[in-house]
Amino acid sequence: MRLWIDYAQRTPVDLSGVHLQIGSSKLTPVQAEEAREFLHCDLSQWFGVGEGLLTYTRLDDPDEVRFNTEGRPMAPDDE
């Protein structure tokens, strides 16, 4: 994501209509805001795809949640 943002700061990029799902490493709040500013895209953060527990931010979550957390569990029985 950092490479994409760095590139987009030099060369205009419009990924509007694209939903990026970020995983493996949590974005910092600044990176999440820069992704929206320079890539013009929506994003959600995911955790646990390989671990079994899956958490993610939803598109309708407020920016505070989407930029600062990896969301909440997908399954109701996960804690």
Phi and psi restraints in degrees (range 20) as a CNS / XPLOR table:
assign (resid 1 and name C) (resid 2 and name N)
       (resid 2 and name CA) (resid 2 and name C) 1.0 -59.1 20.0 2
assign (resid 2 and name N) (resid 2 and name CA)
       (resid 2 and name C) (resid 3 and name N) 1.0 -41.9 20.0 2
assign (resid 2 and name C) (resid 3 and name N)
       (resid 3 and name CA) (resid 3 and name C) 1.0 -64.0 20.0 2
assign (resid 3 and name N) (resid 3 and name CA)
       (resid 3 and name C) (resid 4 and name N) 1.0 -41.4 20.0 2
assign (resid 3 and name C) (resid 4 and name N)
       (resid 4 and name CA) (resid 4 and name C) 1.0 -62.3 20.0 2
assign (resid 4 and name N) (resid 4 and name CA)
       (resid 4 and name C) (resid 5 and name N) 1.0 -45.0 20.0 2
assign (resid 4 and name C) (resid 5 and name N)
       (resid 5 and name CA) (resid 5 and name C) 1.0 -64.5 20.0 2
assign (resid 5 and name N) (resid 5 and name CA)
       (resid 5 and name C) (resid 6 and name N) 1.0 -44.9 20.0 2
assign (resid 5 and name C) (resid 6 and name N)
       (resid 6 and name CA) (resid 6 and name C) 1.0 -57.8 20.0 2
assign (resid 6 and name N) (resid 6 and name CA)
       (resid 6 and name C) (resid 7 and name N) 1.0 -44.5 20.0 2
assign (resid 6 and name C) (resid 7 and name N)
       (resid 7 and name CA) (resid 7 and name C) 1.0 -62.6 20.0 2
assign (resid 7 and name N) (resid 7 and name CA)
       (resid 7 and name C) (resid 8 and name N) 1.0 -46.1 20.0 2
assign (resid 7 and name C) (resid 8 and name N)
       (resid 8 and name CA) (resid 8 and name C) 1.0 -66.1 20.0 2
assign (resid 8 and name N) (resid 8 and name CA)
       (resid 8 and name C) (resid 9 and name N) 1.0 -23.6 20.0 2
assign (resid 8 and name C) (resid 9 and name N)
       (resid 9 and name CA) (resid 9 and name C) 1.0 -70.9 20.0 2
assign (resid 9 and name N) (resid 9 and name CA)
       (resid 9 and name C) (resid 10 and name N) 1.0 -23.6 20.0 2
assign (resid 9 and name C) (resid 10 and name N)
       (resid 10 and name CA) (resid 10 and name C) 1.0 -98.3 20.0 2
assign (resid 10 and name N) (resid 10 and name CA)
       (resid 10 and name C) (resid 11 and name N) 1.0 -31.8 20.0 2
assign (resid 10 and name C) (resid 11 and name N)
       (resid 11 and name CA) (resid 11 and name C) 1.0 -131.1 20.0 2
assign (resid 11 and name N) (resid 11 and name CA)
       (resid 11 and name C) (resid 12 and name N) 1.0 120.4 20.0 2
assign (resid 11 and name C) (resid 12 and name N)
       (resid 12 and name CA) (resid 12 and name C) 1.0 -54.5 20.0 2
assign (resid 12 and name N) (resid 12 and name CA)
       (resid 12 and name C) (resid 13 and name N) 1.0 134.3 20.0 2
assign (resid 12 and name C) (resid 13 and name N)
       (resid 13 and name CA) (resid 13 and name C) 1.0 -131.3 20.0 2
assign (resid 13 and name N) (resid 13 and name CA)
       (resid 13 and name C) (resid 14 and name N) 1.0 134.3 20.0 2
assign (resid 13 and name C) (resid 14 and name N)
       (resid 14 and name CA) (resid 14 and name C) 1.0 -126.0 20.0 2
assign (resid 14 and name N) (resid 14 and name CA)
       (resid 14 and name C) (resid 15 and name N) 1.0 101.8 20.0 2
assign (resid 14 and name C) (resid 15 and name N)
       (resid 15 and name CA) (resid 15 and name C) 1.0 -106.0 20.0 2
assign (resid 15 and name N) (resid 15 and name CA)
       (resid 15 and name C) (resid 16 and name N) 1.0 26.6 20.0 2
assign (resid 15 and name C) (resid 16 and name N)
       (resid 16 and name CA) (resid 16 and name C) 1.0 -58.8 20.0 2
assign (resid 16 and name N) (resid 16 and name CA)
       (resid 16 and name C) (resid 17 and name N) 1.0 140.4 20.0 2
assign (resid 16 and name C) (resid 17 and name N)
       (resid 17 and name CA) (resid 17 and name C) 1.0 90.1 20.0 2
assign (resid 17 and name N) (resid 17 and name CA)
       (resid 17 and name C) (resid 18 and name N) 1.0 -8.8 20.0 2
assign (resid 17 and name C) (resid 18 and name N)
       (resid 18 and name CA) (resid 18 and name C) 1.0 -98.0 20.0 2
assign (resid 18 and name N) (resid 18 and name CA)
       (resid 18 and name C) (resid 19 and name N) 1.0 137.0 20.0 2
assign (resid 18 and name C) (resid 19 and name N)
       (resid 19 and name CA) (resid 19 and name C) 1.0 -110.6 20.0 2
assign (resid 19 and name N) (resid 19 and name CA)
       (resid 19 and name C) (resid 20 and name N) 1.0 112.1 20.0 2
assign (resid 19 and name C) (resid 20 and name N)
       (resid 20 and name CA) (resid 20 and name C) 1.0 -89.3 20.0 2
assign (resid 20 and name N) (resid 20 and name CA)
       (resid 20 and name C) (resid 21 and name N) 1.0 132.4 20.0 2
assign (resid 20 and name C) (resid 21 and name N)
       (resid 21 and name CA) (resid 21 and name C) 1.0 -107.3 20.0 2
assign (resid 21 and name N) (resid 21 and name CA)
       (resid 21 and name C) (resid 22 and name N) 1.0 113.9 20.0 2
assign (resid 21 and name C) (resid 22 and name N)
       (resid 22 and name CA) (resid 22 and name C) 1.0 -100.1 20.0 2
assign (resid 22 and name N) (resid 22 and name CA)
       (resid 22 and name C) (resid 23 and name N) 1.0 130.1 20.0 2
assign (resid 22 and name C) (resid 23 and name N)
       (resid 23 and name CA) (resid 23 and name C) 1.0 -144.9 20.0 2
assign (resid 23 and name N) (resid 23 and name CA)
       (resid 23 and name C) (resid 24 and name N) 1.0 178.4 20.0 2
assign (resid 23 and name C) (resid 24 and name N)
       (resid 24 and name CA) (resid 24 and name C) 1.0 77.2 20.0 2
assign (resid 24 and name N) (resid 24 and name CA)
       (resid 24 and name C) (resid 25 and name N) 1.0 -31.6 20.0 2
assign (resid 24 and name C) (resid 25 and name N)
       (resid 25 and name CA) (resid 25 and name C) 1.0 -150.4 20.0 2
assign (resid 25 and name N) (resid 25 and name CA)
       (resid 25 and name C) (resid 26 and name N) 1.0 126.8 20.0 2
assign (resid 25 and name C) (resid 26 and name N)
       (resid 26 and name CA) (resid 26 and name C) 1.0 -68.7 20.0 2
assign (resid 26 and name N) (resid 26 and name CA)
       (resid 26 and name C) (resid 27 and name N) 1.0 135.3 20.0 2
assign (resid 26 and name C) (resid 27 and name N)
       (resid 27 and name CA) (resid 27 and name C) 1.0 -74.8 20.0 2
assign (resid 27 and name N) (resid 27 and name CA)
       (resid 27 and name C) (resid 28 and name N) 1.0 148.3 20.0 2
assign (resid 27 and name C) (resid 28 and name N)
       (resid 28 and name CA) (resid 28 and name C) 1.0 -74.5 20.0 2
assign (resid 28 and name N) (resid 28 and name CA)
       (resid 28 and name C) (resid 29 and name N) 1.0 158.5 20.0 2
assign (resid 28 and name C) (resid 29 and name N)
       (resid 29 and name CA) (resid 29 and name C) 1.0 -56.3 20.0 2
assign (resid 29 and name N) (resid 29 and name CA)
       (resid 29 and name C) (resid 30 and name N) 1.0 -37.3 20.0 2
assign (resid 29 and name C) (resid 30 and name N)
       (resid 30 and name CA) (resid 30 and name C) 1.0 -63.8 20.0 2
assign (resid 30 and name N) (resid 30 and name CA)
       (resid 30 and name C) (resid 31 and name N) 1.0 -44.6 20.0 2
assign (resid 30 and name C) (resid 31 and name N)
       (resid 31 and name CA) (resid 31 and name C) 1.0 -61.9 20.0 2
assign (resid 31 and name N) (resid 31 and name CA)
       (resid 31 and name C) (resid 32 and name N) 1.0 -40.8 20.0 2
assign (resid 31 and name C) (resid 32 and name N)
       (resid 32 and name CA) (resid 32 and name C) 1.0 -62.8 20.0 2
assign (resid 32 and name N) (resid 32 and name CA)
       (resid 32 and name C) (resid 33 and name N) 1.0 -43.1 20.0 2
assign (resid 32 and name C) (resid 33 and name N)
       (resid 33 and name CA) (resid 33 and name C) 1.0 -66.7 20.0 2
assign (resid 33 and name N) (resid 33 and name CA)
       (resid 33 and name C) (resid 34 and name N) 1.0 -40.2 20.0 2
assign (resid 33 and name C) (resid 34 and name N)
       (resid 34 and name CA) (resid 34 and name C) 1.0 -65.1 20.0 2
assign (resid 34 and name N) (resid 34 and name CA)
       (resid 34 and name C) (resid 35 and name N) 1.0 -36.2 20.0 2
assign (resid 34 and name C) (resid 35 and name N)
       (resid 35 and name CA) (resid 35 and name C) 1.0 -59.1 20.0 2
assign (resid 35 and name N) (resid 35 and name CA)
       (resid 35 and name C) (resid 36 and name N) 1.0 -44.6 20.0 2
assign (resid 35 and name C) (resid 36 and name N)
       (resid 36 and name CA) (resid 36 and name C) 1.0 -68.2 20.0 2
assign (resid 36 and name N) (resid 36 and name CA)
       (resid 36 and name C) (resid 37 and name N) 1.0 -41.4 20.0 2
assign (resid 36 and name C) (resid 37 and name N)
       (resid 37 and name CA) (resid 37 and name C) 1.0 -68.4 20.0 2
assign (resid 37 and name N) (resid 37 and name CA)
       (resid 37 and name C) (resid 38 and name N) 1.0 -46.3 20.0 2
assign (resid 37 and name C) (resid 38 and name N)
       (resid 38 and name CA) (resid 38 and name C) 1.0 -96.4 20.0 2
assign (resid 38 and name N) (resid 38 and name CA)
       (resid 38 and name C) (resid 39 and name N) 1.0 -26.3 20.0 2
assign (resid 38 and name C) (resid 39 and name N)
       (resid 39 and name CA) (resid 39 and name C) 1.0 -99.1 20.0 2
assign (resid 39 and name N) (resid 39 and name CA)
       (resid 39 and name C) (resid 40 and name N) 1.0 -15.8 20.0 2
assign (resid 39 and name C) (resid 40 and name N)
       (resid 40 and name CA) (resid 40 and name C) 1.0 57.7 20.0 2
assign (resid 40 and name N) (resid 40 and name CA)
       (resid 40 and name C) (resid 41 and name N) 1.0 44.9 20.0 2
assign (resid 40 and name C) (resid 41 and name N)
       (resid 41 and name CA) (resid 41 and name C) 1.0 -127.8 20.0 2
assign (resid 41 and name N) (resid 41 and name CA)
       (resid 41 and name C) (resid 42 and name N) 1.0 169.4 20.0 2
assign (resid 41 and name C) (resid 42 and name N)
       (resid 42 and name CA) (resid 42 and name C) 1.0 -102.8 20.0 2
assign (resid 42 and name N) (resid 42 and name CA)
       (resid 42 and name C) (resid 43 and name N) 1.0 152.2 20.0 2
assign (resid 42 and name C) (resid 43 and name N)
       (resid 43 and name CA) (resid 43 and name C) 1.0 -145.6 20.0 2
assign (resid 43 and name N) (resid 43 and name CA)
       (resid 43 and name C) (resid 44 and name N) 1.0 157.0 20.0 2
assign (resid 43 and name C) (resid 44 and name N)
       (resid 44 and name CA) (resid 44 and name C) 1.0 -137.1 20.0 2
assign (resid 44 and name N) (resid 44 and name CA)
       (resid 44 and name C) (resid 45 and name N) 1.0 150.9 20.0 2
assign (resid 44 and name C) (resid 45 and name N)
       (resid 45 and name CA) (resid 45 and name C) 1.0 -105.0 20.0 2
assign (resid 45 and name N) (resid 45 and name CA)
       (resid 45 and name C) (resid 46 and name N) 1.0 139.1 20.0 2
assign (resid 45 and name C) (resid 46 and name N)
       (resid 46 and name CA) (resid 46 and name C) 1.0 -123.9 20.0 2
assign (resid 46 and name N) (resid 46 and name CA)
       (resid 46 and name C) (resid 47 and name N) 1.0 146.9 20.0 2
assign (resid 46 and name C) (resid 47 and name N)
       (resid 47 and name CA) (resid 47 and name C) 1.0 -139.8 20.0 2
assign (resid 47 and name N) (resid 47 and name CA)
       (resid 47 and name C) (resid 48 and name N) 1.0 139.3 20.0 2
assign (resid 47 and name C) (resid 48 and name N)
       (resid 48 and name CA) (resid 48 and name C) 1.0 98.7 20.0 2
assign (resid 48 and name N) (resid 48 and name CA)
       (resid 48 and name C) (resid 49 and name N) 1.0 9.8 20.0 2
assign (resid 48 and name C) (resid 49 and name N)
       (resid 49 and name CA) (resid 49 and name C) 1.0 -56.4 20.0 2
assign (resid 49 and name N) (resid 49 and name CA)
       (resid 49 and name C) (resid 50 and name N) 1.0 -39.0 20.0 2
assign (resid 49 and name C) (resid 50 and name N)
       (resid 50 and name CA) (resid 50 and name C) 1.0 -94.5 20.0 2
assign (resid 50 and name N) (resid 50 and name CA)
       (resid 50 and name C) (resid 51 and name N) 1.0 -11.2 20.0 2
assign (resid 50 and name C) (resid 51 and name N)
       (resid 51 and name CA) (resid 51 and name C) 1.0 -94.5 20.0 2
assign (resid 51 and name N) (resid 51 and name CA)
       (resid 51 and name C) (resid 52 and name N) 1.0 -18.6 20.0 2
assign (resid 51 and name C) (resid 52 and name N)
       (resid 52 and name CA) (resid 52 and name C) 1.0 109.0 20.0 2
assign (resid 52 and name N) (resid 52 and name CA)
       (resid 52 and name C) (resid 53 and name N) 1.0 -45.8 20.0 2
assign (resid 52 and name C) (resid 53 and name N)
       (resid 53 and name CA) (resid 53 and name C) 1.0 -81.3 20.0 2
assign (resid 53 and name N) (resid 53 and name CA)
       (resid 53 and name C) (resid 54 and name N) 1.0 129.1 20.0 2
assign (resid 53 and name C) (resid 54 and name N)
       (resid 54 and name CA) (resid 54 and name C) 1.0 -120.3 20.0 2
assign (resid 54 and name N) (resid 54 and name CA)
       (resid 54 and name C) (resid 55 and name N) 1.0 119.1 20.0 2
assign (resid 54 and name C) (resid 55 and name N)
       (resid 55 and name CA) (resid 55 and name C) 1.0 -119.4 20.0 2
assign (resid 55 and name N) (resid 55 and name CA)
       (resid 55 and name C) (resid 56 and name N) 1.0 152.4 20.0 2
assign (resid 55 and name C) (resid 56 and name N)
       (resid 56 and name CA) (resid 56 and name C) 1.0 -160.7 20.0 2
assign (resid 56 and name N) (resid 56 and name CA)
       (resid 56 and name C) (resid 57 and name N) 1.0 159.3 20.0 2
assign (resid 56 and name C) (resid 57 and name N)
       (resid 57 and name CA) (resid 57 and name C) 1.0 -91.4 20.0 2
assign (resid 57 and name N) (resid 57 and name CA)
       (resid 57 and name C) (resid 58 and name N) 1.0 142.6 20.0 2
assign (resid 57 and name C) (resid 58 and name N)
       (resid 58 and name CA) (resid 58 and name C) 1.0 -92.7 20.0 2
assign (resid 58 and name N) (resid 58 and name CA)
       (resid 58 and name C) (resid 59 and name N) 1.0 154.9 20.0 2
assign (resid 58 and name C) (resid 59 and name N)
       (resid 59 and name CA) (resid 59 and name C) 1.0 -62.2 20.0 2
assign (resid 59 and name N) (resid 59 and name CA)
       (resid 59 and name C) (resid 60 and name N) 1.0 -26.8 20.0 2
assign (resid 59 and name C) (resid 60 and name N)
       (resid 60 and name CA) (resid 60 and name C) 1.0 -93.3 20.0 2
assign (resid 60 and name N) (resid 60 and name CA)
       (resid 60 and name C) (resid 61 and name N) 1.0 4.5 20.0 2
assign (resid 60 and name C) (resid 61 and name N)
       (resid 61 and name CA) (resid 61 and name C) 1.0 -68.7 20.0 2
assign (resid 61 and name N) (resid 61 and name CA)
       (resid 61 and name C) (resid 62 and name N) 1.0 148.0 20.0 2
assign (resid 61 and name C) (resid 62 and name N)
       (resid 62 and name CA) (resid 62 and name C) 1.0 -65.4 20.0 2
assign (resid 62 and name N) (resid 62 and name CA)
       (resid 62 and name C) (resid 63 and name N) 1.0 156.4 20.0 2
assign (resid 62 and name C) (resid 63 and name N)
       (resid 63 and name CA) (resid 63 and name C) 1.0 -52.6 20.0 2
assign (resid 63 and name N) (resid 63 and name CA)
       (resid 63 and name C) (resid 64 and name N) 1.0 -38.4 20.0 2
assign (resid 63 and name C) (resid 64 and name N)
       (resid 64 and name CA) (resid 64 and name C) 1.0 -54.9 20.0 2
assign (resid 64 and name N) (resid 64 and name CA)
       (resid 64 and name C) (resid 65 and name N) 1.0 -40.9 20.0 2
assign (resid 64 and name C) (resid 65 and name N)
       (resid 65 and name CA) (resid 65 and name C) 1.0 -75.9 20.0 2
assign (resid 65 and name N) (resid 65 and name CA)
       (resid 65 and name C) (resid 66 and name N) 1.0 -48.4 20.0 2
assign (resid 65 and name C) (resid 66 and name N)
       (resid 66 and name CA) (resid 66 and name C) 1.0 -65.5 20.0 2
assign (resid 66 and name N) (resid 66 and name CA)
       (resid 66 and name C) (resid 67 and name N) 1.0 -31.4 20.0 2
assign (resid 66 and name C) (resid 67 and name N)
       (resid 67 and name CA) (resid 67 and name C) 1.0 -91.5 20.0 2
assign (resid 67 and name N) (resid 67 and name CA)
       (resid 67 and name C) (resid 68 and name N) 1.0 -18.1 20.0 2
assign (resid 67 and name C) (resid 68 and name N)
       (resid 68 and name CA) (resid 68 and name C) 1.0 -118.9 20.0 2
assign (resid 68 and name N) (resid 68 and name CA)
       (resid 68 and name C) (resid 69 and name N) 1.0 -2.7 20.0 2
assign (resid 68 and name C) (resid 69 and name N)
       (resid 69 and name CA) (resid 69 and name C) 1.0 -138.0 20.0 2
assign (resid 69 and name N) (resid 69 and name CA)
       (resid 69 and name C) (resid 70 and name N) 1.0 172.6 20.0 2
assign (resid 69 and name C) (resid 70 and name N)
       (resid 70 and name CA) (resid 70 and name C) 1.0 -104.2 20.0 2
assign (resid 70 and name N) (resid 70 and name CA)
       (resid 70 and name C) (resid 71 and name N) 1.0 20.3 20.0 2
assign (resid 70 and name C) (resid 71 and name N)
       (resid 71 and name CA) (resid 71 and name C) 1.0 85.4 20.0 2
assign (resid 71 and name N) (resid 71 and name CA)
       (resid 71 and name C) (resid 72 and name N) 1.0 -153.7 20.0 2
assign (resid 71 and name C) (resid 72 and name N)
       (resid 72 and name CA) (resid 72 and name C) 1.0 -127.7 20.0 2
assign (resid 72 and name N) (resid 72 and name CA)
       (resid 72 and name C) (resid 73 and name N) 1.0 163.4 20.0 2
assign (resid 72 and name C) (resid 73 and name N)
       (resid 73 and name CA) (resid 73 and name C) 1.0 -60.4 20.0 2
assign (resid 73 and name N) (resid 73 and name CA)
       (resid 73 and name C) (resid 74 and name N) 1.0 147.9 20.0 2
assign (resid 73 and name C) (resid 74 and name N)
       (resid 74 and name CA) (resid 74 and name C) 1.0 -75.8 20.0 2
assign (resid 74 and name N) (resid 74 and name CA)
       (resid 74 and name C) (resid 75 and name N) 1.0 -43.8 20.0 2
assign (resid 74 and name C) (resid 75 and name N)
       (resid 75 and name CA) (resid 75 and name C) 1.0 -92.0 20.0 2
assign (resid 75 and name N) (resid 75 and name CA)
       (resid 75 and name C) (resid 76 and name N) 1.0 139.5 20.0 2
assign (resid 75 and name C) (resid 76 and name N)
       (resid 76 and name CA) (resid 76 and name C) 1.0 -63.8 20.0 2
assign (resid 76 and name N) (resid 76 and name CA)
       (resid 76 and name C) (resid 77 and name N) 1.0 -23.3 20.0 2
assign (resid 76 and name C) (resid 77 and name N)
       (resid 77 and name CA) (resid 77 and name C) 1.0 -87.7 20.0 2
assign (resid 77 and name N) (resid 77 and name CA)
       (resid 77 and name C) (resid 78 and name N) 1.0 -7.2 20.0 2
assign (resid 77 and name C) (resid 78 and name N)
       (resid 78 and name CA) (resid 78 and name C) 1.0 -80.7 20.0 2
assign (resid 78 and name N) (resid 78 and name CA)
       (resid 78 and name C) (resid 79 and name N) 1.0 142.7 20.0 2
